[in-house]
Amino acid sequence: TPSATPSATPSATPSPLRRLRSKCQVASHMYGGLGANAVSPAASIFSTSTSASDEQGSPIDESVADDASAENEGSGTEMSTTPEVLAAAFELRALLPRVWKHFRSRDGASNAGMLATPSVLDVQGWLGGLTGAAAKWGQVADVELAKALRAATHLPPLHQRLGFRFQDPSDSGHWGAANLIGYTEKSIGEKRKHSDISWDMYEATFTIRLKEEGSSVEVERSFRRNPFVARVEKRRRGDPEGPLARESMIVTAASRCKQALNGRKRIVVQKRTLDFLPAVVFRNPSGPQQWTIIYLHGLGSSALGNYADRPHYFFDGSIQLKVVVPTAPSREVSCFDGWWNKTSKGWNLTKFLSWYDYLSNHDGAKEDAIDWKSLAAVQRALHTLIEKEVQELGGRNHRVILGGKSQGCCTSLDAFLTYPKPLGGFVGVVGHLLSCTPVEEDGAQIGSPLHFFHEPEDRIMRWEWVSKSERRLRDAGHKVRSRRLPDPENHGHFVEGVEGAWIRTALRSICNVSDVSTSA
């Protein structure tokens, strides 16, 4: 809504991990055995309720897990076994993070906190207490469980991505990439307009061994850091790459256009070409692009000002991704057509970086009326940009994802639902479906997943009316996944660091990157 203007943002500077410092202290038990490679618990990763989770939704490791997704290297075993036993071994290996968490040692040994050493009977009893498919292992015969565990010892280790850590997680820290451990930046290109930003990604490795002639299990967790590189391209007007779109639109407020038609005031109706510049483009230069997300900022924000230093909002190392963050046009807004600024050249009406024109401002009490003509121009420009990205992906329109925050969520969702071909999915943060956006039961996006994230204390886009807009999507048969999750910094609508965690969670789901993989 128009209430989400820069003047309405919190006056206090967001402080990364302010709510998580106590968790960092709890984590000190786990880092005691890392020796020379120890990582300070105070530099613990940013953890939220969207961290890696088991079947019941509880965090695998609440003190360190932010973006956990497991991958496996290689396949095969060193022993002859049946396909059934091998499948069982894969299932049990996928449970290793949970087994380790439940049984980890705290006995003061040199590797305290890194080992879990339960007996096979203890493991069987714990498995029987689980819910879901894993509970079946608590009911099988002891010899069958031991056979599956022995086969698991011959599988490759399980690797779990733990994301990044901040250099300064205190109140004085910030969310930019420069605050990440391992941060480096190298300018590239003729005019050094682009750069490669690197930071460290943490990974846990879980291995399993049988001890005491097979009567006990040893699960060990170890850590390593891997540098991750994101290429940052800052696109500006006049660059050889050209604009992201070319769409003519009126940037004079609709209220003033009406006055101009009536002839009561000498108002010049201004037209501009919508080019989405300046823009930020992130790429992973280590491999071929497999997916693209076009992500729109909120009202009053911008690509360069709010996202250029935050590639880690989108990357966790699991997806070969291209990110396009355009900037909204600078325009007048009808509900603020009384906001004048005095300059050296006289009085000027305040302009905002806004995706469309607001006709009303209900201060979050209900949905505001908008000028649909201004939205239609942006819709056409976004469809043009989508077509460009589809071509870059070799015609694979199902690999293009749309998303946005606040007003950017509303705008991108409108473009998503009106695009005539199936797209990969949608990621919406503290936003909603506009009343003027058509929802069709047989629309092109009926099979595409839509992920929404809402903050319970959001007073700008309140759940009592936002939920009704999501019901429209569900009633039409859309695949909607909606979450209401608290911002650890209590900023309500104006989420910042948690926005990145929510985006990465949705991207892993859309791109089918599991938290714990059961394949080799």
ChimeraX attribute file (.defattr): number of C-alpha atoms within 10 A of each C-alpha:
attribute: neighborCount
match mode: 1-to-1
recipient: residues
	/A:1	25
	/A:2	24
	/A:3	17
	/A:4	21
	/A:5	15
	/A:6	13
	/A:7	9
	/A:8	11
	/A:9	13
	/A:10	12
	/A:11	8
	/A:12	7
	/A:13	11
	/A:14	20
	/A:15	18
	/A:16	25
	/A:17	29
	/A:18	16
	/A:19	18
	/A:20	20
	/A:21	20
	/A:22	12
	/A:23	19
	/A:24	22
	/A:25	14
	/A:26	13
	/A:27	20
	/A:28	17
	/A:29	16
	/A:30	21
	/A:31	18
	/A:32	19
	/A:33	19
	/A:34	17
	/A:35	10
	/A:36	6
	/A:37	11
	/A:38	13
	/A:39	15
	/A:40	15
	/A:41	21
	/A:42	22
	/A:43	20
	/A:44	26
	/A:45	27
	/A:46	28
	/A:47	27
	/A:48	25
	/A:49	19
	/A:50	22
	/A:51	27
	/A:52	27
	/A:53	21
	/A:54	14
	/A:55	11
	/A:56	9
	/A:57	11
	/A:58	13
	/A:59	21
	/A:60	22
	/A:61	19
	/A:62	19
	/A:63	23
	/A:64	27
	/A:65	26
	/A:66	29
	/A:67	30
	/A:68	29
	/A:69	25
	/A:70	24
	/A:71	20
	/A:72	17
	/A:73	11
	/A:74	10
	/A:75	10
	/A:76	11
	/A:77	14
	/A:78	9
	/A:79	10
	/A:80	9
	/A:81	12
	/A:82	10
	/A:83	9
	/A:84	9
	/A:85	18
	/A:86	22
	/A:87	16
	/A:88	20
	/A:89	22
	/A:90	21
	/A:91	20
	/A:92	20
	/A:93	27
	/A:94	20
	/A:95	18
	/A:96	22
	/A:97	24
	/A:98	15
	/A:99	21
	/A:100	25
	/A:101	18
	/A:102	14
	/A:103	19
	/A:104	21
	/A:105	20
	/A:106	14
	/A:107	9
	/A:108	11
	/A:109	12
	/A:110	11
	/A:111	19
	/A:112	18
	/A:113	25
	/A:114	24
	/A:115	24
	/A:116	22
	/A:117	21
	/A:118	21
	/A:119	18
	/A:120	21
	/A:121	16
	/A:122	15
	/A:123	19
	/A:124	21
	/A:125	15
	/A:126	16
	/A:127	20
	/A:128	16
	/A:129	13
	/A:130	15
	/A:131	11
	/A:132	9
	/A:133	10
	/A:134	15
	/A:135	16
	/A:136	14
	/A:137	23
	/A:138	19
	/A:139	12
	/A:140	13
	/A:141	10
	/A:142	14
	/A:143	10
	/A:144	13
	/A:145	22
	/A:146	20
	/A:147	16
	/A:148	22
	/A:149	25
	/A:150	20
	/A:151	24
	/A:152	26
	/A:153	20
	/A:154	18
	/A:155	23
	/A:156	19
	/A:157	21
	/A:158	26
	/A:159	24
	/A:160	25
	/A:161	26
	/A:162	26
	/A:163	25
	/A:164	28
	/A:165	26
	/A:166	26
	/A:167	20
	/A:168	19
	/A:169	25
	/A:170	17
	/A:171	14
	/A:172	11
	/A:173	17
	/A:174	20
	/A:175	22
	/A:176	18
	/A:177	22
	/A:178	18
	/A:179	17
	/A:180	23
	/A:181	20
	/A:182	20
	/A:183	17
	/A:184	16
	/A:185	16
	/A:186	11
	/A:187	14
	/A:188	14
	/A:189	9
	/A:190	7
	/A:191	7
	/A:192	10
	/A:193	14
	/A:194	19
	/A:195	19
	/A:196	19
	/A:197	23
	/A:198	22
	/A:199	24
	/A:200	20
	/A:201	22
	/A:202	23
	/A:203	20
	/A:204	19
	/A:205	19
	/A:206	22
	/A:207	22
	/A:208	25
	/A:209	16
	/A:210	19
	/A:211	14
	/A:212	8
	/A:213	7
	/A:214	14
	/A:215	13
	/A:216	17
	/A:217	24
	/A:218	20
	/A:219	22
	/A:220	22
	/A:221	24
	/A:222	15
	/A:223	19
	/A:224	14
	/A:225	18
	/A:226	13
	/A:227	15
	/A:228	22
	/A:229	24
	/A:230	23
	/A:231	22
	/A:232	24
	/A:233	20
	/A:234	19
	/A:235	23
	/A:236	18
	/A:237	14
	/A:238	9
	/A:239	11
	/A:240	8
	/A:241	9
	/A:242	13
	/A:243	18
	/A:244	22
	/A:245	20
	/A:246	16
	/A:247	17
	/A:248	15
	/A:249	19
	/A:250	19
	/A:251	23
	/A:252	24
	/A:253	25
	/A:254	23
	/A:255	18
	/A:256	19
	/A:257	19
	/A:258	14
	/A:259	13
	/A:260	15
	/A:261	12
	/A:262	10
	/A:263	10
	/A:264	9
	/A:265	12
	/A:266	11
	/A:267	14
	/A:268	10
	/A:269	15
	/A:270	13
	/A:271	12
	/A:272	15
	/A:273	13
	/A:274	22
	/A:275	23
	/A:276	25
	/A:277	23
	/A:278	20
	/A:279	23
	/A:280	25
	/A:281	21
	/A:282	28
	/A:283	22
	/A:284	21
	/A:285	15
	/A:286	11
	/A:287	10
	/A:288	12
	/A:289	16
	/A:290	16
	/A:291	22
	/A:292	25
	/A:293	25
	/A:294	22
	/A:295	25
	/A:296	27
	/A:297	27
	/A:298	30
	/A:299	22
	/A:300	19
	/A:301	21
	/A:302	23
	/A:303	25
	/A:304	19
	/A:305	10
	/A:306	14
	/A:307	19
	/A:308	19
	/A:309	17
	/A:310	19
	/A:311	24
	/A:312	25
	/A:313	20
	/A:314	23
	/A:315	27
	/A:316	25
	/A:317	19
	/A:318	18
	/A:319	19
	/A:320	18
	/A:321	25
	/A:322	23
	/A:323	21
	/A:324	22
	/A:325	26
	/A:326	25
	/A:327	27
	/A:328	27
	/A:329	23
	/A:330	18
	/A:331	23
	/A:332	26
	/A:333	29
	/A:334	22
	/A:335	20
	/A:336	20
	/A:337	17
	/A:338	10
	/A:339	13
	/A:340	13
	/A:341	11
	/A:342	10
	/A:343	8
	/A:344	5
	/A:345	6
	/A:346	8
	/A:347	10
	/A:348	11
	/A:349	17
	/A:350	16
	/A:351	20
	/A:352	20
	/A:353	19
	/A:354	26
	/A:355	26
	/A:356	28
	/A:357	27
	/A:358	23
	/A:359	19
	/A:360	17
	/A:361	18
	/A:362	14
	/A:363	15
	/A:364	18
	/A:365	14
	/A:366	16
	/A:367	21
	/A:368	18
	/A:369	17
	/A:370	23
	/A:371	18
	/A:372	14
	/A:373	14
	/A:374	20
	/A:375	21
	/A:376	16
	/A:377	17
	/A:378	26
	/A:379	22
	/A:380	18
	/A:381	21
	/A:382	25
	/A:383	18
	/A:384	16
	/A:385	20
	/A:386	24
	/A:387	16
	/A:388	14
	/A:389	23
	/A:390	19
	/A:391	11
	/A:392	14
	/A:393	18
	/A:394	10
	/A:395	12
	/A:396	16
	/A:397	20
	/A:398	17
	/A:399	22
	/A:400	23
	/A:401	27
	/A:402	26
	/A:403	27
	/A:404	25
	/A:405	27
	/A:406	24
	/A:407	27
	/A:408	27
	/A:409	27
	/A:410	27
	/A:411	29
	/A:412	29
	/A:413	25
	/A:414	24
	/A:415	23
	/A:416	28
	/A:417	22
	/A:418	19
	/A:419	19
	/A:420	12
	/A:421	12
	/A:422	19
	/A:423	24
	/A:424	23
	/A:425	25
	/A:426	28
	/A:427	29
	/A:428	30
	/A:429	27
	/A:430	29
	/A:431	27
	/A:432	30
	/A:433	25
	/A:434	20
	/A:435	15
	/A:436	12
	/A:437	17
	/A:438	13
	/A:439	21
	/A:440	17
	/A:441	13
	/A:442	11
	/A:443	18
	/A:444	16
	/A:445	25
	/A:446	21
	/A:447	16
	/A:448	20
	/A:449	19
	/A:450	25
	/A:451	23
	/A:452	22
	/A:453	22
	/A:454	27
	/A:455	23
	/A:456	18
	/A:457	17
	/A:458	19
	/A:459	16
	/A:460	23
	/A:461	28
	/A:462	21
	/A:463	20
	/A:464	10
	/A:465	14
	/A:466	18
	/A:467	15
	/A:468	13
	/A:469	16
	/A:470	18
	/A:471	14
	/A:472	16
	/A:473	19
	/A:474	16
	/A:475	11
	/A:476	14
	/A:477	16
	/A:478	22
	/A:479	16
	/A:480	18
	/A:481	14
	/A:482	14
	/A:483	15
	/A:484	13
	/A:485	16
	/A:486	19
	/A:487	23
	/A:488	19
	/A:489	18
	/A:490	15
	/A:491	17
	/A:492	20
	/A:493	24
	/A:494	22
	/A:495	22
	/A:496	19
	/A:497	21
	/A:498	23
	/A:499	19
	/A:500	18
	/A:501	24
	/A:502	26
	/A:503	24
	/A:504	24
	/A:505	24
	/A:506	24
	/A:507	25
	/A:508	19
	/A:509	14
	/A:510	19
	/A:511	18
	/A:512	10
	/A:513	17
	/A:514	15
	/A:515	22
	/A:516	23
	/A:517	19
	/A:518	19
	/A:519	16
	/A:520	14
